[in-house]
Amino acid sequence: MNPKTKKGLTIVTLIVILVFASVLFFKFYFVFGEGVKTGELNYVVRKGFIFKTYEGKLIQSRHINQPADTVQSKEFSFSVEDKVVADSLMRCSGKSVELHYQEYLGTLPWRGSDKFIVDKIVSVKSN
């Protein structure tokens, strides 16, 4: 193989590796969005076959001004990486909580089964 071909192949290989690494970074480690969700904490559980992760569900409800004054609810599913945050949430089941979360574009098995990762508890209110 001549030196020009070898150099060109090396450059192409490095570009492919760089593109692949960039895609992996943006898919799994880039924080796409973050915010705060408020609602009643339904549950937080630790589950999984190989990777034990903390998974939870928050019920967001609001009253709609209609003749029957109906209540509309929406579920917010999330994962928790930090054991301390997960343990605190496990003691808050049924309470109104404000949770700060980060949203990723993809999931990793050791991070949890959801794209939304709760990283801290903003506030807890008893009902």
N, C-alpha and C positions, 0 to 999 in steps of 0.2 A: 504494500500500500504506500502510495507516495505521501510526502509530508503535507501537501495541501489538502488531500482527501482526509487524512487523519485529523488535521486541525478543524476542518469543516464538520466532521463527524462529532468531534469533541464539543464544538460550539452548539450544534443541534441538540446533543444529549443534555448539555447544561440548560438550554432553553426549555426543553421538555420537562426536566426535573423542576425548574423554577416555576413553570406554569402549573404543574401538578401540585407542588407545595403551596402555591398561592390559592388554588382552588380548595385544597383541604383546609387551609387556614380560614378562608372566608366562609366555608360551609359549616365548620364545626367550632371555631374559636372566636370569630368576629362577633361582637355583640351588635346585633341588628337593631334592637330597640330595648328600651327599658322604661319602667313606669311603676305605678302603684295601683293595686286593685283592692277594693273594699267589699266585704261581704261576710256572710256567716260561714265559718270554717266547718265543713262537713266531716272531713277526716284527713289524717295523715298516717300512712302505713309504711312499713319497711318490707319490701318484697323483692323477689327475683330469684332465678335459678343459679346463675353463676355470679353475677354482680348484684349484690343486695343494695337497692337504692330506696330513697324515701320518696313516696308519691302522695299527692294530696289533691283535694278538691274543695273549692270555695264556691258557695252559692251566692250569686249576686241577684238581689231582687229589688224591684222598684214598683211603686204604685202608679197605675195609669189612670188618669182622670177620664173615666168613661162612666156610663150610667151604672154599671155594676161595681165600679171602683175595683177593677181586677188587679191582680198582682202578677207581674211577669218576672220570671227568673231565668238566669243564665248560669251555666256552670263554667268555672275556670279551673282547668286541670293543670297541675304544675308538679315539678320535681324539686327536691331540696338536696344540695350537695353537702352542706355543713351540718354535722351531727348535732351541734349545740342548738342551731335554729330549728332543726327537725324535732328534737326533744322538747323544746319550748312550745312548738306548735301542737305537739301531741297532747299537751296539757290544756290547750285552748279550744278543744273541740266543742262546737255549739256556740261559741262566742263570736262577736263581731270583731273582725280583725282588718287591719290595713297591712298589706304585704308589698314590699318592693321586689320587683322581679327583673330579670334580664331575658331577652328573647334571642335565641340563636336560630340560624337557618336550618340546622340539622341536629340530630340527637346522637349521643355517644352512649354505649351501653353502661359504662361506669359512671356517667353523669346523671342518668335517669331516662325515663321513657318519654319525656315531653320536651318540647322546644323552649318552654318557659321554666326558668330556674329561679326560685325564690331565694334571695340572698340575705334578707333581713326582715324583721318584723318592725313595722313603723309604729303601730299602736294596737292595743287590745282593749275592747270595751265589753263589760258584762251586759247581758241582755236582761 
